[in-house]
């Protein structure tokens, strides 16, 4: 898994991030691994946030991870 995370293209990382955010079985674990390995390379798009919001099992944990790591990037209108 670590090798894959290093070799992934930006688009592939985005797709994996969306899948992790929506994963009902291990979303928080996978998201934490992604954030640890790719750090600032993980792009938190609207699609990622929506996937986490729909995740009834681990969505709250995923949102907490994202907020803890990226709160300095949050912009409000």
DSSP file (Angstrom, degrees, kcal/mol; ACC not computed):
  #  RESIDUE AA STRUCTURE BP1 BP2  ACC     N-H-->O    O-->H-N    N-H-->O    O-->H-N    TCO  KAPPA ALPHA  PHI   PSI    X-CA   Y-CA   Z-CA
    1    1 A X     >        0   0    0      0, 0.0     4,-2.3     0, 0.0     5,-0.2   0.000 360.0 360.0 360.0 -41.9    0.0    0.0    0.0
    2    2 A X  H  >  +     0   0    0      1,-0.2     4,-1.6     2,-0.2     5,-0.2   0.913 360.0  50.4 -60.2 -42.6    2.8    2.4    0.8
    3    3 A X  H  > S+     0   0    0      1,-0.2     4,-2.0     2,-0.2    -1,-0.2   0.905 109.8  51.1 -62.1 -41.4    4.4    1.9   -2.6
    4    4 A X  H  > S+     0   0    0      1,-0.2     4,-1.7     2,-0.2    -1,-0.2   0.902 107.2  53.2 -62.4 -40.7    1.1    2.6   -4.3
    5    5 A X  H  < S+     0   0    0     -4,-2.3    -1,-0.2     1,-0.2    -2,-0.2   0.826 110.8  47.2 -66.0 -30.5    0.6    5.8   -2.3
    6    6 A X  H  < S+     0   0    0     -4,-1.6    -1,-0.2    -5,-0.2    -2,-0.2   0.871 116.9  42.4 -75.6 -37.4    4.0    7.0   -3.4
    7    7 A X  H  < S+     0   0    0     -4,-2.0    -2,-0.2    -5,-0.2    -1,-0.2   0.602  87.5 114.6 -88.0 -13.3    3.5    6.1   -7.1
    8    8 A X     <  -     0   0    0     -4,-1.7     2,-0.1    -5,-0.2    -3,-0.0  -0.226  64.5-125.7 -60.0 144.6   -0.2    7.3   -7.4
    9    9 A X     >  -     0   0    0      1,-0.1     4,-2.4     4,-0.0     5,-0.2  -0.404  31.8-102.1 -77.5 167.2   -0.9   10.2   -9.7
   10   10 A X  H  > S+     0   0    0      1,-0.2     4,-2.2     2,-0.2    33,-0.2   0.898 123.8  51.0 -59.0 -41.2   -2.8   13.2   -8.3
   11   11 A X  H  > S+     0   0    0      1,-0.2     4,-2.2     2,-0.2    -1,-0.2   0.901 109.7  49.8 -64.8 -40.6   -6.0   12.0   -9.9
   12   12 A X  H  > S+     0   0    0      2,-0.2     4,-2.5     1,-0.2    -1,-0.2   0.905 109.8  51.0 -65.0 -40.5   -5.6    8.6   -8.5
   13   13 A X  H  X S+     0   0    0     -4,-2.4     4,-2.5     1,-0.2    -2,-0.2   0.902 109.2  51.7 -62.7 -40.3   -5.0   10.0   -5.0
   14   14 A X  H  X S+     0   0    0     -4,-2.2     4,-2.3     2,-0.2    -2,-0.2   0.922 110.5  47.8 -62.3 -43.2   -8.2   12.1   -5.4
   15   15 A X  H  X S+     0   0    0     -4,-2.2     4,-2.3     1,-0.2    -2,-0.2   0.906 113.2  47.4 -64.7 -41.6  -10.2    9.0   -6.3
   16   16 A X  H  X S+     0   0    0     -4,-2.5     4,-2.8     2,-0.2    -1,-0.2   0.881 110.4  53.4 -66.4 -37.6   -8.8    7.0   -3.4
   17   17 A X  H  X S+     0   0    0     -4,-2.5     4,-2.4     2,-0.2    -2,-0.2   0.912 109.8  47.3 -63.3 -43.3   -9.5    9.9   -1.1
   18   18 A X  H  X S+     0   0    0     -4,-2.3     4,-1.5     2,-0.2    -2,-0.2   0.924 113.4  48.5 -63.0 -44.7  -13.1   10.1   -2.2
   19   19 A X  H  X S+     0   0    0     -4,-2.3     4,-0.7     1,-0.2    -2,-0.2   0.905 112.2  48.8 -63.0 -41.7  -13.4    6.3   -1.8
   20   20 A X  H >< S+     0   0    0     -4,-2.8     3,-0.8     1,-0.2    11,-0.2   0.914 108.3  53.7 -64.7 -42.6  -11.8    6.4    1.7
   21   21 A X  H 3< S+     0   0    0     -4,-2.4    -1,-0.2     1,-0.2    -2,-0.2   0.836 115.9  39.9 -61.3 -32.5  -14.1    9.3    2.8
   22   22 A X  H 3< S+     0   0    0     -4,-1.5     2,-0.3    -5,-0.2    -1,-0.2   0.472  85.0 121.9 -96.3  -2.6  -17.1    7.2    1.8
   23   23 A X    <X  -     0   0    0     -3,-0.8     4,-0.8    -4,-0.7    35,-0.2  -0.445  43.5-165.6 -68.8 125.1  -15.9    3.8    3.1
   24   24 A X  T  4 S+     0   0    0     -2,-0.3    -1,-0.2     2,-0.1    -4,-0.0   0.552  84.6  45.1 -85.7  -8.9  -18.3    2.3    5.6
   25   25 A X  T  4 S-     0   0    0     33,-0.0    -1,-0.1    32,-0.0    -2,-0.1   0.815 135.4  -5.6-105.3 -37.3  -15.8   -0.3    6.8
   26   26 A X  T  > S+     0   0    0     -6,-0.1     4,-2.6     2,-0.1     5,-0.3   0.041  79.9 134.3-149.5  32.8  -12.5    1.4    7.2
   27   27 A X  H  X S+     0   0    0     -4,-0.8     4,-2.5     1,-0.2     5,-0.2   0.881  76.8  46.6 -56.4 -45.7  -12.8    5.0    6.0
   28   28 A X  H  > S+     0   0    0      2,-0.2     4,-2.4     1,-0.2    -1,-0.2   0.898 113.4  49.2 -67.9 -39.9  -11.1    6.7    8.9
   29   29 A X  H  > S+     0   0    0      2,-0.2     4,-2.1     1,-0.2    -2,-0.2   0.936 114.7  43.6 -64.4 -46.8   -8.2    4.2    8.9
   30   30 A X  H  X S+     0   0    0     -4,-2.6     4,-2.7     2,-0.2    -2,-0.2   0.906 114.0  50.9 -66.6 -41.4   -7.6    4.6    5.2
   31   31 A X  H  X S+     0   0    0     -4,-2.5     4,-2.7    -5,-0.3    -1,-0.2   0.913 109.5  50.7 -62.8 -42.0   -8.0    8.4    5.3
   32   32 A X  H  X S+     0   0    0     -4,-2.4     4,-2.4     2,-0.2    -1,-0.2   0.908 110.9  48.9 -62.0 -42.3   -5.5    8.6    8.2
   33   33 A X  H  X S+     0   0    0     -4,-2.1     4,-2.6     2,-0.2     5,-0.3   0.925 111.7  49.4 -62.5 -45.5   -3.0    6.5    6.1
   34   34 A X  H  X>S+     0   0    0     -4,-2.7     4,-3.2     1,-0.2     5,-0.6   0.933 112.6  46.9 -58.4 -47.1   -3.5    8.7    3.1
   35   35 A X  H  X5S+     0   0    0     -4,-2.7     4,-1.3     1,-0.2    -1,-0.2   0.876 113.5  48.6 -65.7 -37.6   -3.0   11.9    5.1
   36   36 A X  H  <5S+     0   0    0     -4,-2.4    -1,-0.2    -5,-0.2    -2,-0.2   0.906 120.7  35.6 -67.2 -41.1    0.1   10.5    6.8
   37   37 A X  H  <5S+     0   0    0     -4,-2.6    -2,-0.2    -5,-0.2    -3,-0.2   0.862 132.3  25.0 -83.7 -37.5    1.7    9.3    3.6
   38   38 A X  H ><5S+     0   0    0     -4,-3.2     3,-3.0    -5,-0.3    -3,-0.2   0.641  79.5 170.3-105.9 -17.3    0.6   12.1    1.2
   39   39 A X  G ><<S+     0   0    0     -4,-1.3     3,-1.9    -5,-0.6    -1,-0.2  -0.150  75.5  10.6  49.0-119.8    0.1   15.0    3.5
   40   40 A X  G 3  S+     0   0    0      1,-0.3    -1,-0.3     3,-0.0    -5,-0.1   0.611 118.1  76.4 -67.2 -11.5   -0.5   18.2    1.6
   41   41 A X  G <  S+     0   0    0     -3,-3.0     2,-0.6    -6,-0.1    -1,-0.3   0.624  74.7  92.1 -73.9 -12.1   -0.7   16.1   -1.6
   42   42 A X    <   -     0   0    0     -3,-1.9     2,-0.6    -4,-0.1   -28,-0.1  -0.742  69.4-152.3 -84.5 123.1   -4.2   15.1   -0.5
   43   43 A X        -     0   0    0     -2,-0.6     2,-1.2   -33,-0.2     5,-0.1  -0.861   3.3-149.2 -99.6 122.2   -6.8   17.5   -2.0
   44   44 A X        +     0   0    0     -2,-0.6     2,-0.1     4,-0.1   -30,-0.0  -0.762  28.3 178.3 -92.7  96.9   -9.9   17.9    0.0
   45   45 A X     >  -     0   0    0     -2,-1.2     4,-2.0   -31,-0.1     3,-0.2  -0.385  46.3-101.7 -91.9 171.4  -12.5   18.6   -2.7
   46   46 A X  H  > S+     0   0    0      1,-0.2     4,-2.6     2,-0.2     5,-0.2   0.873 124.3  57.5 -59.1 -36.8  -16.2   19.2   -2.3
   47   47 A X  H  > S+     0   0    0      2,-0.2     4,-2.2     1,-0.2    -1,-0.2   0.875 104.7  50.5 -63.6 -38.1  -16.7   15.6   -3.5
   48   48 A X  H  > S+     0   0    0      2,-0.2     4,-2.2     1,-0.2    -1,-0.2   0.930 111.7  47.4 -64.4 -46.1  -14.5   14.3   -0.7
   49   49 A X  H  X S+     0   0    0     -4,-2.0     4,-2.4     1,-0.2    -2,-0.2   0.897 111.7  50.6 -64.1 -40.8  -16.5   16.3    1.9
   50   50 A X  H  X S+     0   0    0     -4,-2.6     4,-1.9     2,-0.2    -1,-0.2   0.909 109.0  51.5 -63.6 -41.5  -19.8   15.1    0.4
   51   51 A X  H  X S+     0   0    0     -4,-2.2     4,-0.8     1,-0.2    -2,-0.2   0.914 111.9  46.8 -61.9 -42.6  -18.6   11.4    0.5
   52   52 A X  H >< S+     0   0    0     -4,-2.2     3,-0.7     1,-0.2    -1,-0.2   0.899 109.7  53.9 -65.2 -40.2  -17.7   11.8    4.2
   53   53 A X  H 3< S+     0   0    0     -4,-2.4    -1,-0.2     1,-0.2    -2,-0.2   0.837 109.1  48.6 -64.4 -32.9  -21.0   13.5    5.0
   54   54 A X  H 3< S+     0   0    0     -4,-1.9     2,-1.0    -5,-0.1    -1,-0.2   0.642  88.0  99.6 -79.2 -14.9  -22.9   10.5    3.4
   55   55 A X    <X  -     0   0    0     -4,-0.8     4,-1.3    -3,-0.7     5,-0.3  -0.623  48.4-178.9 -80.9 104.0  -20.8    8.0    5.4
   56   56 A X  T  4 S+     0   0    0     -2,-1.0    -1,-0.2     2,-0.2     4,-0.1   0.706  77.7  48.1 -77.0 -19.9  -23.0    7.0    8.4
   57   57 A X  T  4 S-     0   0    0      1,-0.1    -1,-0.1     2,-0.1     4,-0.1   0.940 134.8  -0.8 -85.3 -52.6  -20.4    4.7    9.8
   58   58 A X  T  > S+     0   0    0    -35,-0.2     4,-2.6   -37,-0.1     5,-0.2   0.258  94.6 109.6-125.5  10.5  -17.1    6.7    9.8
   59   59 A X  H  X S+     0   0    0     -4,-1.3     4,-2.7     1,-0.2     5,-0.2   0.883  80.7  50.6 -58.2 -42.0  -18.1   10.0    8.3
   60   60 A X  H  > S+     0   0    0     -5,-0.3     4,-2.2     2,-0.2    -1,-0.2   0.906 112.1  47.7 -64.3 -40.7  -17.7   12.0   11.6
   61   61 A X  H  > S+     0   0    0      2,-0.2     4,-2.3     1,-0.2    -2,-0.2   0.907 112.1  49.6 -65.5 -41.5  -14.3   10.5   12.2
   62   62 A X  H  X S+     0   0    0     -4,-2.6     4,-2.5     2,-0.2    -2,-0.2   0.926 110.3  50.6 -63.1 -44.6  -13.2   11.3    8.6
   63   63 A X  H  X S+     0   0    0     -4,-2.7     4,-2.9     1,-0.2     5,-0.2   0.905 109.3  51.4 -60.3 -41.8  -14.5   14.9    9.0
   64   64 A X  H  X S+     0   0    0     -4,-2.2     4,-2.7     2,-0.2    -1,-0.2   0.918 109.7  49.8 -61.4 -43.4  -12.5   15.3   12.2
   65   65 A X  H  X S+     0   0    0     -4,-2.3     4,-2.0     2,-0.2    -2,-0.2   0.937 113.0  46.5 -59.5 -46.6   -9.4   14.0   10.5
   66   66 A X  H  X S+     0   0    0     -4,-2.5     4,-2.7     1,-0.2    -2,-0.2   0.917 113.7  47.8 -63.8 -43.7   -9.8   16.4    7.6
   67   67 A X  H  X S+     0   0    0     -4,-2.9     4,-1.4     1,-0.2    -1,-0.2   0.899 111.2  50.9 -65.2 -40.0  -10.6   19.4    9.9
   68   68 A X  H  < S+     0   0    0     -4,-2.7    -1,-0.2    -5,-0.2    -2,-0.2   0.880 119.6  36.0 -64.1 -37.2   -7.6   18.6   12.1
   69   69 A X  H  < S+     0   0    0     -4,-2.0    -2,-0.2    -5,-0.2    -1,-0.2   0.803 131.4  25.0 -86.1 -30.6   -5.2   18.5    9.1
   70   70 A X  H >X S+     0   0    0     -4,-2.7     3,-2.2    -5,-0.2     4,-0.5   0.204  76.1 116.1-125.1  16.2   -6.7   21.2    6.9
   71   71 A X  G >< S+     0   0    0     -4,-1.4     3,-1.0     1,-0.3    -1,-0.1   0.808  74.9  63.4 -59.9 -28.8   -8.5   23.7    9.1
   72   72 A X  G 34 S+     0   0    0      1,-0.2    -1,-0.3    -3,-0.1    -2,-0.1   0.640 101.8  52.3 -70.3 -12.5   -6.1   26.4    8.1
   73   73 A X  G <4 S+     0   0    0     -3,-2.2    -1,-0.2     2,-0.0     2,-0.2   0.546  80.5 115.5 -96.6  -9.2   -7.3   26.1    4.5
   74   74 A X    <<  -     0   0    0     -3,-1.0     2,-0.4    -4,-0.5    -3,-0.0  -0.429  44.7-170.5 -70.5 128.6  -11.0   26.4    5.2
   75   75 A X        -     0   0    0     -2,-0.2     2,-0.3     2,-0.0    -2,-0.0  -0.962   3.8-162.8-119.2 135.8  -12.5   29.5    3.6
   76   76 A X              0   0    0     -2,-0.4    -2,-0.0     1,-0.1     0, 0.0  -0.859 360.0 360.0-114.7 154.1  -16.0   30.8    4.4
   77   77 A X              0   0    0     -2,-0.3    -1,-0.1     0, 0.0    -2,-0.0   0.433 360.0 360.0 -93.8 360.0  -18.0   33.2    2.3
